[in-house]
Amino acid sequence: MSPNIGILALQGDFYEHARMLDLLGYRSREIRRSKELNNIDALIIPGGESTTIAKLEDAATKFTFTDADEIPIFDAIKEKILSGMPVWGTCMGSIVLAKDIEGSSQGRIGLMDISVRRNAFGSQRQSLEILLNIPVLGQPGFPAVFIRAPLFTKSSNDVEILSEYDGGFVMAKQNNMLVTAFHPELTSDLRVHQYFLNTIHQ
């Protein structure tokens, strides 16, 4: 039986991730409440606006929970990661997974031992697409789309750097956490999604 993949759907391009998973033959479901995490085997945190997602999470904490035993969704995701559930953050999702966000105290999950520089490649008008060398994916290069993308600038020895670019790195893995600074869901190349799905079975 194939695993159920959750996609955090508070904000961002969660539909595009669902499309990629569908092409690979995997079921996905949109996640908006912490209790919905109990029905999935892995989670994708999509691209979007990191400060907005933090504010939405805070608003949900204060105003929308009706179940007395339901906890804030960032806290629930943190618990799931610590229990071993695979989680992948793309762009904004990588920012909220990082322990350190340069010059920012915004809300975050903060479990991955990386430092992140937000909007490292400039404004949305300065977005770019490059053929990125990702050795674990083989050749050809991956058509990486960067939109107001972060750059990962530091990491602990526990972090496996999977792709480097522009003086930093843009794809990395630590235990059951995967991050990409770019947007694989905005391409027709399924390899990064397949790589994440393969980690679920490890």
C-alpha positions as CSV (number, residue, x, y, z in Angstrom):
1,M,0.0,0.0,0.0
2,S,1.4,3.4,-0.9
3,P,1.8,6.0,1.9
4,N,-0.6,8.9,2.4
5,I,1.3,12.2,1.8
6,G,0.0,15.3,3.5
7,I,0.6,18.8,2.1
8,L,0.3,21.7,4.4
9,A,-2.4,23.9,2.8
10,L,-2.5,27.0,5.0
11,Q,-1.0,29.0,2.1
12,G,1.3,28.6,-0.9
13,D,1.5,26.3,-3.9
14,F,0.2,23.1,-2.3
15,Y,-1.9,22.3,-5.4
16,E,1.2,22.0,-7.6
17,H,2.7,19.5,-5.2
18,A,-0.5,17.4,-5.3
19,R,-0.3,17.4,-9.1
20,M,3.3,16.0,-9.0
21,L,2.3,13.3,-6.5
22,D,-0.6,12.3,-8.6
23,L,1.6,11.9,-11.6
24,L,3.8,9.5,-9.5
25,G,0.7,7.6,-8.4
26,Y,0.6,8.7,-4.8
27,R,-2.4,9.9,-2.8
28,S,-2.2,13.2,-1.1
29,R,-4.4,15.2,1.3
30,E,-4.5,18.8,2.3
31,I,-3.5,19.5,5.9
32,R,-4.8,22.5,7.8
33,R,-5.4,21.3,11.3
34,S,-3.0,19.5,13.6
35,K,-5.3,16.5,14.2
36,E,-5.2,15.8,10.4
37,L,-1.5,14.9,10.8
38,N,-2.6,11.7,12.4
39,N,-3.8,10.3,9.0
40,I,-0.6,10.7,7.0
41,D,2.8,9.1,6.6
42,A,4.8,12.1,5.4
43,L,4.4,15.8,5.0
44,I,5.3,18.4,2.4
45,I,5.5,22.1,3.5
46,P,5.2,24.1,0.2
47,G,6.5,27.3,-1.0
48,G,4.7,30.6,-0.2
49,E,5.4,33.5,2.1
50,S,7.1,32.4,5.3
51,T,6.1,35.4,7.4
52,T,2.5,35.0,6.3
53,I,2.5,31.3,7.1
54,A,3.8,32.1,10.6
55,K,1.1,34.7,11.1
56,L,-1.6,32.2,9.9
57,E,-0.3,29.6,12.3
58,D,-0.4,32.1,15.1
59,A,-3.9,33.2,14.2
60,A,-5.1,29.6,14.1
61,T,-3.6,29.0,17.6
62,K,-5.5,31.9,19.0
63,F,-8.9,31.9,17.3
64,T,-9.8,28.8,15.3
65,F,-9.2,25.7,17.4
66,T,-12.3,24.2,18.8
67,D,-11.0,21.0,20.2
68,A,-9.6,21.4,23.7
69,D,-6.9,18.8,23.0
70,E,-5.7,20.2,19.6
71,I,-2.3,21.9,19.6
72,P,-0.9,24.5,17.2
73,I,0.0,23.0,13.9
74,F,3.7,23.9,14.1
75,D,4.0,22.2,17.4
76,A,2.2,19.1,16.0
77,I,4.5,19.0,13.0
78,K,7.5,19.3,15.3
79,E,6.2,16.3,17.3
80,K,5.8,14.3,14.1
81,I,9.3,15.1,12.9
82,L,10.8,14.1,16.3
83,S,8.8,10.8,16.1
84,G,10.4,10.1,12.7
85,M,7.8,11.2,10.1
86,P,9.5,12.4,6.8
87,V,9.0,16.1,6.1
88,W,10.1,18.1,3.1
89,G,10.1,21.9,3.0
90,T,10.3,23.8,-0.3
91,C,11.4,27.4,-0.3
92,M,9.1,28.9,2.4
93,G,8.8,25.4,3.9
94,S,12.6,25.2,4.2
95,I,12.6,28.5,6.1
96,V,10.2,27.4,8.8
97,L,12.1,24.1,9.3
98,A,15.4,25.9,9.8
99,K,16.7,26.6,13.3
100,D,18.2,30.0,12.3
101,I,16.7,32.6,10.0
102,E,19.2,35.4,9.5
103,G,17.9,38.7,10.9
104,S,14.4,37.3,11.8
105,S,12.6,36.1,14.9
106,Q,9.5,34.9,13.0
107,G,7.7,31.8,14.1
108,R,9.2,28.5,12.9
109,I,9.4,24.8,13.5
110,G,13.1,25.2,13.9
111,L,14.4,21.6,13.9
112,M,16.9,21.5,11.1
113,D,20.5,22.5,11.8
114,I,20.8,25.1,9.1
115,S,20.9,28.9,8.8
116,V,18.8,30.5,6.1
117,R,19.0,33.8,4.3
118,R,15.6,34.9,3.1
119,N,15.2,36.4,-0.4
120,A,18.8,35.7,-1.1
121,F,18.4,36.0,-4.9
122,G,16.5,39.2,-4.9
123,S,12.9,40.2,-5.6
124,Q,10.3,38.2,-7.5
125,R,11.3,40.0,-10.7
126,Q,14.8,38.5,-10.3
127,S,13.6,35.0,-10.2
128,L,15.6,32.5,-12.2
129,E,15.7,29.0,-13.5
130,I,18.9,27.1,-13.8
131,L,20.1,23.6,-14.5
132,L,21.2,22.5,-11.0
133,N,23.7,19.8,-10.3
134,I,22.2,17.4,-7.8
135,P,24.4,14.3,-7.6
136,V,21.9,12.1,-5.9
137,L,19.5,12.6,-8.9
138,G,22.1,11.9,-11.5
139,Q,22.1,13.6,-14.9
140,P,20.9,15.8,-16.6
141,G,20.9,18.8,-14.3
142,F,17.6,19.6,-12.5
143,P,15.6,22.6,-13.8
144,A,15.5,24.4,-10.5
145,V,13.1,27.4,-10.3
146,F,14.1,30.1,-7.7
147,I,11.3,32.6,-6.8
148,R,12.2,35.0,-3.9
149,A,14.2,32.0,-2.8
150,P,16.3,31.5,0.3
151,L,19.9,30.4,0.5
152,F,21.2,28.0,3.1
153,T,24.4,29.5,4.5
154,K,25.5,27.3,7.4
155,S,24.9,23.7,8.7
156,S,25.9,21.3,11.3
157,N,27.9,18.2,10.6
158,D,24.6,16.2,10.8
159,V,23.3,17.8,7.7
160,E,23.9,16.2,4.3
161,I,24.4,18.9,1.6
162,L,22.8,17.6,-1.6
163,S,23.3,20.6,-3.9
164,E,25.4,23.8,-3.7
165,Y,24.9,27.1,-5.5
166,D,26.1,30.7,-5.3
167,G,28.3,30.3,-2.3
168,G,25.8,28.3,-0.2
169,F,23.7,25.3,-0.6
170,V,20.1,24.9,-1.9
171,M,19.2,21.2,-1.1
172,A,20.0,19.3,2.1
173,K,18.8,16.4,4.2
174,Q,19.0,15.8,8.0
175,N,17.6,12.5,9.2
176,N,14.0,12.6,8.2
177,M,14.0,16.2,7.0
178,L,14.6,17.4,3.5
179,V,14.8,21.0,2.3
180,T,15.0,22.6,-1.1
181,A,15.4,26.4,-1.7
182,F,13.9,26.0,-5.1
183,H,10.5,24.8,-6.4
184,P,10.5,21.3,-8.0
185,E,6.7,21.4,-8.1
186,L,6.8,24.2,-10.7
187,T,8.6,22.0,-13.2
188,S,7.8,18.8,-15.1
189,D,10.7,16.9,-13.6
190,L,9.5,14.4,-11.0
191,R,12.9,13.4,-9.6
192,V,13.0,15.5,-6.4
193,H,9.5,14.3,-5.5
194,Q,10.5,10.7,-6.2
195,Y,13.6,11.2,-4.0
196,F,11.5,12.4,-1.1
197,L,9.0,9.5,-1.6
198,N,11.9,7.0,-1.5
199,T,12.9,8.3,1.9
200,I,9.5,7.3,3.3
201,H,10.5,3.6,2.8
202,Q,13.9,3.9,4.4
